[in-house]
Amino acid sequence: MTGGHAHADAPSTDIVFESFFGNTRRVAEAIADGVRQHLVAALVDVRDEVPPNEHGVLVVGAPTHAHSLSRPASRREAEMWAKDLGKHLALEQGSRATGIREWIETDPRAVSGFATFDTRVDMPRIFTGSAATAISTRLRKRGLRELVRPESFLDSLKGIPRLYPELEVHRVVERGYAATVINRLSRDARLTVIGSHGRGAIARFLLGSTSQEVL
Ligand SMILES: Cc1cc2nc3c(=O)[nH]c(=O)nc-3n(C[C@H](O)[C@H](O)[C@H](O)COP(=O)(O)O)c2cc1C
């Protein structure tokens, strides 16, 4: 476990995650930071003992493996990926005997409800599948109440180290107003590359455009 627990009677948010290369862990950590601004939150790696959540909210996140949640075979495959030096992937420390799929079978509880997230590759969901949706289906079947729709965070840096081996890639997940955070992080940069949702003119006018604010 990597976070403190609430007093037994206080409503708490337990953020339970699984991660092989750190992407899902980093998102889970950012969610914990955000929740802690208002509530008590515990961050729990699913490979550790997950305490029963008798009072509060469960947030559950996992990487998408073979369109869904990891299985023993996909976990072994992830270990093989880490051994492939060309992939530039470092495996998180610790044993990999269990995952979110197996933990859900232990009948997790959350009185107030749950939310799910995943990480997956940056392609339309029909091609990638979604571990968050798989978690959501399972928790709803167990009678838990879903508070928000499943959320995906996309691994869009995947091919960069392969294409540019001399480039050092540092991933940073921050909470805040997107344009302000990006401007601060790129203050000394010679080049800032920023993605776009591809919104049309009207949606851009109504919702605003982070890329235009960064410019
Ligand atoms: C064995 C294996 C299978 C995967 N299958 C999928 C998949 O079906 N769809 C997808 O979008 N991503 C897939 N991925 C990519 C991971 O979901 C993605 O890189 C994720 O961000 C990794 O998170 P982690 O660093 O927390 O392990 C797969 C990765 C591995 C290792």
The ligand as an SDF file (V2000), in Angstrom:
LIG
                    3D

 31 33  0  0  0  0  0  0  0  0999 V2000
    0.2660   -8.0390  -22.9790 C   0  0  0  0  0  0  0  0  0  0  0  0
   -0.2940   -6.6950  -23.2990 C   0  0  0  0  0  0  0  0  0  0  0  0
   -1.4820   -6.5900  -24.0040 C   0  0  0  0  0  0  0  0  0  0  0  0
   -2.0210   -5.3430  -24.3010 C   0  0  0  0  0  0  0  0  0  0  0  0
   -3.2130   -5.2760  -24.9640 N   0  0  0  0  0  0  0  0  0  0  0  0
   -3.7690   -4.0560  -25.2060 C   0  0  0  0  0  0  0  0  0  0  0  0
   -5.0570   -3.9600  -25.8360 C   0  0  0  0  0  0  0  0  0  0  0  0
   -5.7100   -4.9540  -26.1640 O   0  0  0  0  0  0  0  0  0  0  0  0
   -5.5610   -2.7220  -26.0470 N   0  0  0  0  0  0  0  0  0  0  0  0
   -4.8670   -1.5810  -25.6890 C   0  0  0  0  0  0  0  0  0  0  0  0
   -5.3820   -0.4840  -25.9140 O   0  0  0  0  0  0  0  0  0  0  0  0
   -3.6510   -1.6480  -25.0910 N   0  0  0  0  0  0  0  0  0  0  0  0
   -3.0930   -2.8520  -24.8490 C   0  0  0  0  0  0  0  0  0  0  0  0
   -1.8660   -2.9240  -24.2260 N   0  0  0  0  0  0  0  0  0  0  0  0
   -1.1720   -1.6640  -23.9100 C   0  0  0  0  0  0  0  0  0  0  0  0
   -1.3910   -1.2370  -22.4670 C   0  0  0  0  0  0  0  0  0  0  0  0
   -2.7630   -1.2330  -22.1040 O   0  0  0  0  0  0  0  0  0  0  0  0
   -0.8720    0.1860  -22.2680 C   0  0  0  0  0  0  0  0  0  0  0  0
    0.4470    0.3020  -22.6930 O   0  0  0  0  0  0  0  0  0  0  0  0
   -0.9930    0.5970  -20.8050 C   0  0  0  0  0  0  0  0  0  0  0  0
   -0.8920    2.0040  -20.6930 O   0  0  0  0  0  0  0  0  0  0  0  0
    0.0600   -0.0260  -19.9150 C   0  0  0  0  0  0  0  0  0  0  0  0
   -0.1770    0.3740  -18.5880 O   0  0  0  0  0  0  0  0  0  0  0  0
    0.8220    0.0440  -17.3710 P   0  0  0  0  0  0  0  0  0  0  0  0
    2.1020    0.8060  -17.6600 O   0  0  0  0  0  0  0  0  0  0  0  0
    0.1280    0.5680  -16.1790 O   0  0  0  0  0  0  0  0  0  0  0  0
    1.0070   -1.4290  -17.3590 O   0  0  0  0  0  0  0  0  0  0  0  0
   -1.3330   -4.1620  -23.9280 C   0  0  0  0  0  0  0  0  0  0  0  0
   -0.1240   -4.2740  -23.2070 C   0  0  0  0  0  0  0  0  0  0  0  0
    0.3840   -5.5180  -22.9070 C   0  0  0  0  0  0  0  0  0  0  0  0
    1.6660   -5.6090  -22.1340 C   0  0  0  0  0  0  0  0  0  0  0  0
  1  2  1  0
  2  3  1  0
  2 30  2  0
  3  4  2  0
  4  5  1  0
  4 28  1  0
  5  6  2  0
  6  7  1  0
  6 13  1  0
  7  8  2  0
  7  9  1  0
  9 10  1  0
 10 11  2  0
 10 12  1  0
 12 13  2  0
 13 14  1  0
 14 15  1  0
 14 28  1  0
 15 16  1  0
 16 17  1  0
 16 18  1  0
 18 19  1  0
 18 20  1  0
 20 21  1  0
 20 22  1  0
 22 23  1  0
 23 24  1  0
 24 25  2  0
 24 26  1  0
 24 27  1  0
 28 29  2  0
 29 30  1  0
 30 31  1  0
M  END
$$$$
